[in-house]
Amino acid sequence: MAKVKTAFYCQNCGTQYAKWQGQCNACREWNTIVEELIVKEDKPGWKAPTGEVKKAPKPLRITEIDSATEIRMDTGDGELNRVLGGGLVPGSLTLLGGEPGIGKSTLLLQISLKLPFRTLYVSGEESQKQIKMRAERITAQADNCYILTETKTQNIFKQIEAIDPEVVIIDSIQTLHSDYIESSAGSISQIRETTAELIKFAKESNVPVILIGHITKDGAIAGPKILEHMVDTVLQFEGDRNHVYRILRALKNRFGSTAELGIYEMLGNGLREVANPSEILISHKEEELSGTAIATTMEGMRPLMVEIQALVSTAVYGTPQRSTTGYNAKRLNMLLAVLEKRAGFRLGAKDVFLNITGGINVDDPAIDLAVVAAILSSNEDIPVGKGYCFAGEIGLSGEVRPVNRVEQRILEAEKLGFSTIFVSKYSKISLKNTLIDIKQVARIEDVAGYLFG
């Protein structure tokens, strides 16, 4: 047995100290440094099967390296495949984080039941009967899914050797502990040690591992920041428990883009993939109302139609209010200044409230034109035409600037039945024989004159 040592770790950022102190010098948080007992034995957590000899890697010229595309494992879930970049990569480690009760366990259990591969679902939080009850509610039974309730990594690896799974899911990394570290589960040293053992297993056996991670009250994944550096992919599962829609996005992805987005709807029988996100982002109303406009935005390679709602009213108090939901408040102030200075609309003494429906945050400058149209519509109390949509960025001089992937936005608007789309006059468009009317405008005044006479 090695000598018992103690170390002090910050529970927020993972910085190690020789002695206790009140404030962490790295993250400036107070009362986050705790003492942990450490007993490190020189034993491997994962032993490769006998008979396998791993050769030491040798340096290769960059021209000699095979650049063939890595093999992807289809998860059976189109939204997850899109966010991952095409599917699971063998030997990769994926970390999924999100609020408590948002549906992380439901999502991964649902995927493990649909996977055509032999899957081991390890839970340290629920019993096998609890998982069985959820599985019966989600989908039909699957013979490829094995359920294990265990928290000790040494026992988990014994079951892995017996079952030989093709995919391993851990729920959650904060519940695991290793015999080689004498500290409680969820501590900095335990999270780092158990993750390192799982990485060694994944890389040597070429089996993908998916981890569920808890998050802090600030929304960051609990544990040391090094956890996010160690894994290959970090996914964030977002949404409000009071709403049925969930958004899956990649914060880090070594095998694909981090700009893609997956959308799910929470139902009684699990999570439903939303193939057409515009259905949840556009309100269905019978009568035309002022203050609403439809914008085309891009999330990665996927075009979305979002509804912008604006309310302009006379300020009751001395200072006008500027409030936004899902949109940058500073950009709203900039657009209001442009409307007043360049287009002559007097909005300085009026309250302006802006909302993007569907509960999503959009930072695409291409929705500027729709924001301006919604504000002017509410100010004039004249509704924007039902078949109109917008794709344009507004400059400080009041000009409508071109945006990227404008043709893809136009085709998405046409597919959803819109009759007219407003884009910049300077956009390069090569589309022909489109059913949608493409209005190319140069300035804000041109749009206002066309919409409100």
Disulfide bonds with the S-S distance in Angstrom:
none
